[in-house]
């Protein structure tokens, strides 16, 4: 098949969520930097988390400083991605 012969199914958010959950996935993939889809969802989620107060003030200040260092090239992408994930350790979804 050529790219022009492939038909792409478009699902709304509810259909997509149902399809994913019904498949009972054992692996989750996160795209923090726009590799798989446009935008920087990792930064967006981090900023939202900080605004919502999901993490302590000291954690918020620390990751904000680290992310600024990442944007200026002083922290590697691998390090910032790991650090951005670690700030949520121990949080509950309630």
C-alpha positions as CSV (number, residue, x, y, z in Angstrom):
1,X,0.0,0.0,0.0
2,X,1.1,3.5,-0.6
3,X,0.4,6.3,1.9
4,X,-2.4,7.6,-0.3
5,X,-4.1,4.2,-0.2
6,X,-4.2,3.9,3.6
7,X,-7.5,4.9,5.1
8,X,-7.2,6.5,8.5
9,X,-10.0,6.0,11.0
10,X,-10.9,9.1,13.1
11,X,-12.3,8.5,16.5
12,X,-13.7,11.0,18.9
13,X,-12.3,11.1,22.5
14,X,-14.9,8.8,24.0
15,X,-14.4,6.2,21.2
16,X,-10.7,6.3,21.5
17,X,-10.7,5.9,25.3
18,X,-13.1,3.0,25.0
19,X,-11.0,1.3,22.4
20,X,-7.8,1.7,24.4
21,X,-9.4,0.5,27.7
22,X,-11.1,-2.4,26.0
23,X,-7.7,-3.6,24.8
24,X,-6.5,-3.8,28.4
25,X,-3.1,-2.4,27.6
26,X,-0.1,-3.4,29.7
27,X,2.2,-0.6,28.5
28,X,1.7,3.1,28.3
29,X,3.6,5.5,26.1
30,X,4.1,9.1,27.0
31,X,5.3,11.7,24.6
32,X,6.9,14.5,26.6
33,X,8.5,16.5,23.8
34,X,6.3,16.3,20.7
35,X,8.0,13.3,19.1
36,X,4.8,11.4,18.5
37,X,2.3,14.3,18.3
38,X,2.6,18.0,18.1
39,X,3.1,20.3,21.0
40,X,5.0,19.8,24.2
41,X,2.5,17.9,26.3
42,X,5.1,17.1,29.0
43,X,5.7,20.7,29.7
44,X,1.9,21.5,29.5
45,X,1.1,18.8,32.0
46,X,3.9,19.9,34.3
47,X,2.8,23.5,34.2
48,X,-0.8,22.5,34.8
49,X,0.3,20.3,37.7
50,X,2.2,23.1,39.3
51,X,-0.7,25.5,38.9
52,X,-3.1,23.0,40.5
53,X,-0.8,22.5,43.5
54,X,-0.4,18.7,42.9
55,X,3.2,18.9,44.2
56,X,4.8,20.7,47.1
57,X,6.0,24.3,46.7
58,X,9.6,23.1,47.0
59,X,9.1,20.5,44.4
60,X,7.4,23.0,42.1
61,X,10.3,25.5,42.5
62,X,12.9,22.7,41.9
63,X,11.3,21.3,38.7
64,X,10.7,24.8,37.4
65,X,14.4,25.6,37.8
66,X,15.4,22.3,36.3
67,X,13.1,22.8,33.3
68,X,14.5,26.3,32.7
69,X,18.0,24.7,32.7
70,X,16.8,22.1,30.2
71,X,15.4,24.8,27.9
72,X,18.8,26.6,28.0
73,X,20.6,23.3,27.2
74,X,22.2,22.7,30.6
75,X,20.1,19.6,31.4
76,X,19.7,16.7,29.0
77,X,16.3,15.6,27.6
78,X,16.7,12.2,29.2
79,X,17.3,13.8,32.6
80,X,14.5,16.3,32.5
81,X,12.0,13.6,31.3
82,X,13.0,11.4,34.2
83,X,12.8,14.2,36.7
84,X,9.4,15.4,35.4
85,X,8.0,11.9,36.0
86,X,9.5,11.5,39.4
87,X,7.8,14.5,40.9
88,X,4.6,12.6,40.8
89,X,5.8,9.6,42.8
90,X,3.4,8.8,45.6
91,X,0.5,10.9,44.4
92,X,-2.9,9.3,44.3
93,X,-5.5,9.9,41.6
94,X,-8.1,11.0,44.1
